[in-house]
Amino acid sequence: MGARAGQAELALWWDEGQRLIRLSLPIVLTNLGQISIQTTEVVLLGWLSPEALAASVLGINVIFPLTLFGIGVVLATAPMMAHDLGRKSYAVREPRRTTLQGFWVAVLITLPAWLLLWQIGPILTVLRQEPALIELAKDYVHAAMWGLLPTLWFTVQRNFVAAVERPRPGMVVMFLGVGFNVVVSYGLIFGAFGLPALGVLGAGIAASLTNWLLFVMLQLYLMTERRFRRYRLLGEVWRIEWPRVREIIRLGLPIGVTLIMEVGLFAASGFMMGWLGTAALAAHQIALQCAGVTFMVPLGLCQGATVRVGLAAGRGDQSGARRAGVAALGLGVLFMGSTATCMLLWPGQIVGLFLDRQNPANSEAIGLAMSFLLVAAWFQIFDGSQVIGGGALRGLKDTRWPMLLAIMAYWLFGITAALGLGFGLGLGGLGIWLGLATALAVAAVSMVARFLLLVRRQAWQVRG
């Protein structure tokens, strides 16, 4: 009897793992495509000049936290739809209403963000960045900022296709967008294919055009493909349902704050690197870009965990919610362990993808980037665990406590350690990266512990 029960339990775990992989793999590939758009810009601007690369870092460090905050808020649509679908109540109407109100929330977020980004010059001046880099960063941000609204709309679309467990259209559209971005970015930066050579400005224009293309292509697909057409995702698009808008903001605001706490820490580390010079800033962006690429896999598992945990919670299945979260954590640890090994074994080859190792002018930046990659290798498992733990908690609609834990981890422990080690003890850029590692370790332990505590207590009724 015990053996049969054990086999049945193992079968449930195996089934959950398969479902999670099928759901998460297209999401992971979509995330990798999304980060490759920014990676393309970083690589191409690195080919242009170290100054162009450093200026784009400053611009990204302002625009990216705002983008992530907006994404975090509209991410609340994913667990809302998953809970409704788990209960199988209003299986067509409720996801449509949540999607439409997610679009309106994106508009409410974008308008003030545009006003702030237009003032990028004075912001960077207050942060004591180099005047020449500020002018280049302004060009980038003033072009790239117009892609914020379609980015948030595309996120809502992706939440919908994930909640109904059909995420492949987002992946296909993203692959098309990546190809478009490579061609247009190269053309506008260097003046190829009959396009003007605009340098940093061209990279920003290409980013905006790509984000609009992604949204339009996916929306057209959802409106015309048979399996999605029945949802009528633009039906009554003009109608704002304020109670549902408030529900998205109530759940999503803590998610947005959680994301911006983490990304804000990394942005702050970029400004700290700016105090150390151009070489340190360029090296920081290279190592950060590598860590960002590997992060896309646990981020996809995080989004898959939100849906799978949310579906189980919606139907009142405590064991199913626990299995979904733990399975995602296990897969994330396995993957991030492998990427950590690659960073430890081949740091020079990885950095060589961004900077010419034969050019003596790059020697300082290359040496710093390799040392930062070694620290990134150390925190890979922590980085994966903290984001997946947060995603599993979102599946339980628990968002307030993760926000508080993020504030503690990133700004009480992380920023203190980065400043203390980097400048107090004189370790420079290496000390800043050790501070980042400290923050991620604290976040990972606290997020995973919170999820395990909630599912053990059957306490997913806790609301953010």
C-alpha positions as CSV (number, residue, x, y, z in Angstrom):
1,M,0.0,0.0,0.0
2,G,2.8,2.4,1.0
3,A,4.7,1.5,-2.2
4,R,1.7,2.3,-4.4
5,A,1.1,5.6,-2.5
6,G,4.8,6.5,-3.1
7,Q,4.5,5.7,-6.8
8,A,1.3,7.7,-7.1
9,E,3.1,10.7,-5.4
10,L,6.1,10.3,-7.6
11,A,3.8,10.3,-10.7
12,L,2.2,13.5,-9.5
13,W,5.6,15.2,-9.2
14,W,6.6,13.9,-12.6
15,D,3.4,15.2,-14.1
16,E,3.9,18.6,-12.5
17,G,7.5,18.8,-13.7
18,Q,6.4,18.1,-17.3
19,R,3.6,20.6,-17.2
20,L,5.8,23.2,-15.7
21,I,8.5,22.6,-18.3
22,R,6.0,22.7,-21.2
23,L,4.6,26.0,-19.8
24,S,7.9,27.6,-18.9
25,L,10.0,26.7,-21.8
26,P,8.3,29.0,-24.3
27,I,8.3,31.7,-21.6
28,V,12.0,31.2,-21.0
29,L,12.7,31.5,-24.8
30,T,10.5,34.6,-25.0
31,N,12.5,36.1,-22.0
32,L,15.8,35.2,-23.7
33,G,14.6,36.9,-26.8
34,Q,13.6,40.0,-24.8
35,I,16.9,40.3,-23.1
36,S,18.7,39.6,-26.4
37,I,17.2,42.8,-27.7
38,Q,19.0,44.8,-25.0
39,T,22.1,42.6,-25.4
40,T,22.3,43.4,-29.1
41,E,22.3,47.1,-28.3
42,V,25.1,46.6,-25.7
43,V,27.2,44.5,-28.1
44,L,26.8,46.9,-31.0
45,L,27.4,50.0,-28.9
46,G,30.5,48.3,-27.5
47,W,31.7,47.9,-31.1
48,L,31.0,51.6,-31.6
49,S,33.1,52.9,-28.6
50,P,33.5,52.4,-24.9
51,E,31.9,55.9,-24.4
52,A,28.8,54.8,-26.3
53,L,28.5,51.7,-24.2
54,A,29.0,53.6,-21.0
55,A,26.3,56.2,-22.0
56,S,23.8,53.4,-22.8
57,V,24.4,52.0,-19.4
58,L,23.5,55.2,-17.8
59,G,20.3,55.5,-19.9
60,I,19.4,51.8,-19.2
61,N,19.9,52.3,-15.5
62,V,17.2,55.0,-15.5
63,I,14.7,53.6,-18.0
64,F,14.9,49.9,-17.0
65,P,13.9,50.3,-13.3
66,L,10.8,52.2,-14.5
67,T,10.0,49.6,-17.0
68,L,10.4,46.8,-14.5
69,F,8.1,48.6,-12.0
70,G,5.4,48.9,-14.7
71,I,5.9,45.2,-15.6
72,G,5.6,44.3,-12.0
73,V,2.3,46.1,-11.5
74,V,0.7,44.5,-14.6
75,L,2.1,41.1,-13.6
76,A,-0.8,41.0,-11.1
77,T,-3.0,40.0,-14.0
78,A,-1.3,36.6,-14.2
79,P,-2.4,35.2,-10.8
80,M,-5.8,36.9,-11.1
81,M,-6.5,35.0,-14.3
82,A,-4.9,31.8,-13.0
83,H,-7.2,31.8,-9.9
84,D,-10.3,32.4,-12.1
85,L,-9.3,29.6,-14.4
86,G,-8.5,27.3,-11.5
87,R,-12.0,27.8,-10.2
88,K,-13.2,27.4,-13.8
89,S,-15.6,30.2,-13.2
90,Y,-16.3,32.6,-16.1
91,A,-13.5,31.0,-18.0
92,V,-13.8,33.3,-21.0
93,R,-15.2,36.5,-19.5
94,E,-12.9,37.0,-16.5
95,P,-9.5,36.6,-18.3
96,R,-10.8,39.1,-21.0
97,R,-11.8,41.7,-18.4
98,T,-8.5,41.3,-16.5
99,T,-6.6,41.7,-19.7
100,L,-8.4,44.8,-20.8
101,Q,-8.0,46.5,-17.4
102,G,-4.4,45.5,-17.4
103,F,-4.0,47.6,-20.6
104,W,-5.6,50.6,-18.9
105,V,-3.3,50.2,-15.8
106,A,-0.3,50.2,-18.2
107,V,-1.5,53.6,-19.6
108,L,-1.8,55.0,-16.1
109,I,1.8,53.9,-15.3
110,T,3.3,55.1,-18.6
111,L,2.2,58.7,-18.6
112,P,4.1,59.9,-15.5
113,A,7.0,57.7,-16.4
114,W,7.3,59.5,-19.8
115,L,7.4,62.8,-17.9
116,L,10.2,61.6,-15.7
117,L,12.3,60.1,-18.4
118,W,12.1,63.3,-20.4
119,Q,14.1,64.9,-17.5
120,I,17.0,62.4,-17.8
121,G,19.6,65.1,-18.2
122,P,19.0,66.8,-14.9
123,I,18.7,63.5,-13.1
124,L,22.1,62.3,-14.3
125,T,23.6,65.6,-13.5
126,V,22.4,65.3,-9.9
127,L,23.9,61.8,-9.8
128,R,27.3,63.4,-10.8
129,Q,27.8,61.5,-14.0
130,E,30.3,62.8,-16.7
131,P,28.8,65.6,-18.9
132,A,29.8,64.0,-22.2
133,L,28.1,60.7,-21.2
134,I,25.0,62.5,-20.1
135,E,24.4,64.0,-23.5
136,L,24.7,60.6,-25.2
137,A,22.5,59.0,-22.6
138,K,19.8,61.7,-23.2
139,D,19.8,60.8,-26.9
140,Y,19.2,57.1,-26.0
141,V,16.5,57.6,-23.4
142,H,14.5,60.2,-25.4
143,A,14.2,57.7,-28.2
144,A,13.8,54.4,-26.2
145,M,11.2,55.8,-23.7
146,W,8.4,55.6,-26.3
147,G,8.7,51.8,-26.2
148,L,7.5,51.7,-22.6
149,L,3.8,51.5,-23.3
150,P,3.9,48.7,-25.8
151,T,6.3,46.8,-23.5
152,L,3.7,46.9,-20.7
153,W,0.9,45.9,-23.1
154,F,2.9,43.1,-24.4
155,T,3.5,41.9,-20.9
156,V,-0.3,41.8,-20.3
157,Q,-0.7,39.8,-23.5
158,R,2.0,37.4,-22.3
159,N,0.3,37.0,-19.0
160,F,-2.9,36.0,-20.8
161,V,-1.4,33.4,-23.0
162,A,0.5,32.0,-20.0
163,A,-2.6,31.8,-17.8
164,V,-4.4,29.8,-20.5
165,E,-1.2,27.7,-20.8
166,R,-0.6,28.5,-24.4
167,P,2.5,30.7,-24.3
168,R,4.0,29.7,-27.7
169,P,2.6,32.7,-29.7
170,G,4.5,35.1,-27.5
171,M,7.7,33.1,-28.2
172,V,7.2,33.2,-32.0
173,V,6.5,36.9,-32.0
174,M,9.5,37.5,-29.9
175,F,11.8,35.6,-32.3
176,L,10.5,37.8,-35.2
177,G,11.1,40.9,-33.1
178,V,14.7,39.9,-32.3
179,G,15.5,39.5,-36.0
180,F,13.9,42.9,-36.7
181,N,15.9,44.5,-33.9
182,V,19.2,43.1,-35.0
183,V,18.8,44.5,-38.5
184,V,17.4,47.9,-37.5
185,S,19.8,48.4,-34.6
186,Y,22.8,47.7,-36.7
187,G,21.5,49.9,-39.5
188,L,20.7,52.9,-37.3
189,I,23.8,52.7,-35.2
190,F,26.4,52.3,-38.0
191,G,24.5,53.6,-41.0
192,A,24.0,50.3,-42.9
193,F,21.2,49.2,-45.2
194,G,20.6,52.7,-46.4
195,L,19.7,54.0,-42.9
196,P,21.4,57.0,-41.3
197,A,24.3,56.4,-38.8
198,L,22.8,57.7,-35.6
199,G,24.9,56.0,-33.0
200,V,23.4,55.9,-29.5
201,L,20.3,57.6,-30.7
202,G,19.8,54.9,-33.3
203,A,19.9,52.2,-30.7
204,G,17.1,53.9,-28.8
205,I,14.9,54.3,-31.9
206,A,15.4,50.7,-32.8
207,A,14.4,49.6,-29.3
208,S,11.1,51.6,-29.4
209,L,10.2,50.3,-32.9
210,T,10.8,46.7,-31.8
211,N,8.6,47.0,-28.8
212,W,5.7,48.4,-30.8
213,L,6.2,45.7,-33.4
214,L,6.0,43.0,-30.7
215,F,2.7,44.3,-29.3
216,V,1.0,44.8,-32.7
217,M,2.0,41.3,-34.0
218,L,0.8,39.5,-30.9
219,Q,-2.4,41.4,-30.7
220,L,-3.2,40.7,-34.4
221,Y,-2.5,37.0,-33.7
222,L,-4.8,36.9,-30.6
223,M,-7.6,38.6,-32.6
224,T,-7.5,36.2,-35.6
225,E,-6.4,32.8,-34.3
226,R,-9.3,30.4,-33.6
227,R,-8.4,29.3,-30.1
228,F,-8.0,32.9,-28.9
229,R,-10.6,34.7,-31.0
230,R,-13.4,33.6,-28.6
231,Y,-12.0,35.7,-25.8
232,R,-12.6,38.9,-27.8
233,L,-9.6,40.6,-26.1
234,L,-10.4,44.0,-27.4
235,G,-14.2,43.8,-26.7
236,E,-15.3,47.0,-24.9
237,V,-11.7,48.1,-24.8
238,W,-12.8,51.7,-24.0
239,R,-14.5,50.6,-20.8
240,I,-12.6,51.2,-17.6
241,E,-13.7,48.9,-14.7
242,W,-12.3,50.8,-11.7
243,P,-12.8,48.0,-9.1
244,R,-10.7,45.6,-11.3
245,V,-8.2,48.3,-12.0
246,R,-7.9,48.8,-8.2
247,E,-7.5,45.1,-7.7
248,I,-4.6,44.9,-10.2
249,I,-2.9,47.9,-8.6
250,R,-3.5,46.5,-5.1
251,L,-1.8,43.2,-6.0
252,G,0.6,44.6,-8.5
253,L,2.0,47.6,-6.7
254,P,3.9,45.5,-4.2
255,I,5.2,43.3,-7.1
256,G,6.4,46.4,-8.9
257,V,8.1,47.7,-5.7
258,T,9.7,44.3,-5.2
259,L,11.1,44.3,-8.7
260,I,12.3,47.9,-8.5
261,M,14.0,47.2,-5.2
262,E,16.1,44.5,-6.9
263,V,16.6,46.3,-10.2
264,G,17.1,49.6,-8.3
265,L,19.9,48.1,-6.4
266,F,21.6,47.0,-9.6
267,A,21.0,50.5,-11.1
268,A,22.5,52.1,-8.0
269,S,25.5,49.8,-8.4
270,G,25.8,51.2,-12.0
271,F,25.9,54.7,-10.7
272,M,28.5,53.7,-8.1
273,M,30.6,52.2,-10.9
274,G,30.3,55.5,-12.7
275,W,32.1,57.1,-9.8
276,L,35.0,54.7,-10.4
277,G,35.4,55.5,-14.1
278,T,34.4,54.4,-17.6
279,A,36.3,51.1,-17.5
280,A,34.6,50.0,-14.3
281,L,31.2,51.0,-15.7
282,A,31.7,49.2,-19.0
283,A,33.0,46.1,-17.1
284,H,30.0,46.2,-14.8
285,Q,27.5,46.3,-17.7
286,I,29.2,43.3,-19.4
287,A,29.0,41.2,-16.3
288,L,25.5,42.4,-15.6
289,Q,24.4,41.6,-19.1
290,C,25.7,38.0,-18.7
291,A,24.0,37.5,-15.4
292,G,20.8,39.0,-17.0
293,V,20.9,36.5,-19.8
294,T,21.1,33.5,-17.4
295,F,18.4,35.1,-15.2
296,M,15.9,34.8,-18.0
297,V,15.6,31.0,-17.4
298,P,14.6,31.2,-13.7
299,L,12.5,34.2,-14.6
300,G,10.5,32.0,-17.0
301,L,10.2,29.3,-14.3
302,C,9.0,32.1,-12.0
303,Q,6.3,33.0,-14.4
304,G,5.4,29.4,-14.9
305,A,5.3,28.9,-11.1
306,T,2.9,31.8,-10.7
307,V,0.4,30.2,-13.1
308,R,0.8,26.6,-11.9
309,V,0.6,27.7,-8.2
310,G,-2.3,30.0,-9.0
311,L,-4.3,27.3,-10.8
312,A,-3.8,25.0,-7.9
313,A,-4.7,27.7,-5.3
314,G,-7.8,28.6,-7.4
315,R,-9.1,25.1,-7.1
316,G,-8.1,24.8,-3.4
317,D,-5.4,22.2,-4.0
318,Q,-2.7,22.8,-1.3
319,S,-0.5,19.9,-2.3
320,G,-0.6,20.9,-5.9
321,A,0.4,24.4,-5.0
322,R,3.4,23.1,-3.0
323,R,4.4,20.7,-5.8
324,A,4.3,23.5,-8.4
325,G,6.5,25.8,-6.4
326,V,9.0,23.3,-5.2
327,A,9.4,21.7,-8.7
328,A,10.1,25.2,-10.2
329,L,12.7,25.8,-7.5
330,G,14.4,22.5,-8.2
331,L,14.6,23.1,-11.9
332,G,15.9,26.6,-11.3
333,V,18.7,25.4,-9.0
334,L,19.8,22.8,-11.6
335,F,20.0,25.3,-14.4
336,M,21.7,28.1,-12.4
337,G,24.3,25.6,-11.1
338,S,25.3,24.8,-14.7
339,T,25.6,28.5,-15.6
340,A,27.7,29.2,-12.5
341,T,30.1,26.5,-13.7
342,C,30.4,28.1,-17.1
343,M,31.2,31.5,-15.6
344,L,33.9,29.9,-13.4
345,L,35.5,28.0,-16.2
346,W,35.5,30.5,-19.1
347,P,35.3,34.1,-17.8
348,G,37.8,35.4,-20.4
349,Q,36.0,33.8,-23.3
350,I,32.7,35.3,-22.1
351,V,34.1,38.8,-21.7
352,G,35.7,38.5,-25.2
353,L,32.2,38.4,-26.7
354,F,31.8,42.0,-25.7
355,L,35.3,43.5,-25.9
356,D,38.4,42.9,-28.1
357,R,40.8,41.1,-25.9
358,Q,43.7,41.9,-28.3
359,N,43.2,45.7,-27.9
360,P,45.4,47.0,-25.0
361,A,42.9,49.9,-24.5
362,N,40.4,47.3,-23.2
363,S,42.7,45.6,-20.7
364,E,41.4,47.3,-17.6
365,A,37.8,46.8,-18.4
366,I,38.4,43.1,-19.3
367,G,40.2,42.4,-16.1
368,L,37.4,44.0,-14.0
369,A,34.7,42.2,-16.0
370,M,36.3,38.8,-15.4
371,S,36.5,39.5,-11.6
372,F,32.8,40.5,-11.6
373,L,31.8,37.4,-13.5
374,L,33.4,35.2,-10.8
375,V,31.1,36.9,-8.2
376,A,28.2,36.5,-10.5
377,A,28.9,32.7,-10.7
378,W,28.8,32.6,-6.9
379,F,25.3,34.1,-6.7
380,Q,23.6,32.3,-9.6
381,I,21.7,29.8,-7.5
382,F,20.6,32.5,-5.0
383,D,19.4,34.7,-7.9
384,G,17.4,31.9,-9.4
385,S,15.9,30.9,-6.1
386,Q,14.8,34.4,-5.0
387,V,12.9,35.1,-8.3
388,I,11.2,31.7,-8.4
389,G,10.3,32.0,-4.8
390,G,8.7,35.4,-5.4
391,G,6.8,34.0,-8.4
392,A,5.4,31.1,-6.4
393,L,4.2,33.6,-3.7
394,R,2.5,35.6,-6.4
395,G,0.6,32.5,-7.4
396,L,-0.8,32.5,-3.9
397,K,-1.6,36.2,-4.3
398,D,0.9,37.0,-1.6
399,T,2.6,40.2,-2.6
400,R,3.0,42.5,0.4
401,W,5.4,40.3,2.4
402,P,7.7,39.6,-0.6
403,M,7.9,43.4,-1.1
404,L,9.0,43.9,2.6
405,L,11.5,41.1,2.3
406,A,12.9,42.6,-0.9
407,I,13.3,46.0,0.8
408,M,15.2,44.3,3.6
409,A,17.4,42.2,1.4
410,Y,18.3,44.7,-1.3
411,W,18.4,48.0,0.5
412,L,19.2,47.1,4.1
413,F,21.7,44.4,3.5
414,G,22.7,44.9,-0.2
415,I,23.3,48.6,-0.5
416,T,25.0,48.7,2.9
417,A,27.3,45.9,1.9
418,A,28.1,47.4,-1.5
419,L,29.0,50.8,-0.1
420,G,30.9,49.4,2.8
421,L,32.9,46.9,0.8
422,G,33.3,49.0,-2.3
423,F,34.2,52.3,-0.7
424,G,34.6,51.8,3.0
425,L,37.1,48.9,2.7
426,G,38.4,50.2,-0.7
427,L,37.5,47.0,-2.7
428,G,36.1,49.2,-5.5
429,G,34.0,47.4,-8.1
430,L,34.6,44.0,-6.6
431,G,33.2,45.1,-3.3
432,I,30.1,46.5,-5.0
433,W,29.5,43.1,-6.6
434,L,30.0,41.3,-3.3
435,G,27.3,43.6,-1.9
436,L,25.0,42.4,-4.8
437,A,25.7,38.8,-3.9
438,T,24.8,39.4,-0.3
439,A,21.5,40.9,-1.2
440,L,20.5,38.0,-3.4
441,A,21.4,35.5,-0.8
442,V,19.2,37.1,1.8
443,A,16.4,37.5,-0.7
444,A,16.6,33.8,-1.7
445,V,16.5,32.4,1.8
446,S,13.6,34.7,2.9
447,M,11.4,34.2,-0.2
448,V,11.7,30.4,-0.3
449,A,11.1,30.2,3.5
450,R,7.9,32.4,3.1
451,F,6.5,30.2,0.4
452,L,7.1,26.9,2.3
453,L,5.6,28.4,5.4
454,L,2.4,29.5,3.6
455,V,1.7,26.2,1.8
456,R,2.4,24.3,5.0
457,R,-0.2,26.3,6.8
458,Q,-2.7,26.2,4.0
459,A,-2.4,30.0,4.2
460,W,-2.7,31.1,0.6
461,Q,-5.7,33.1,1.6
462,V,-3.1,35.7,2.8
463,R,-3.4,38.7,0.5
464,G,-0.7,41.2,-0.5
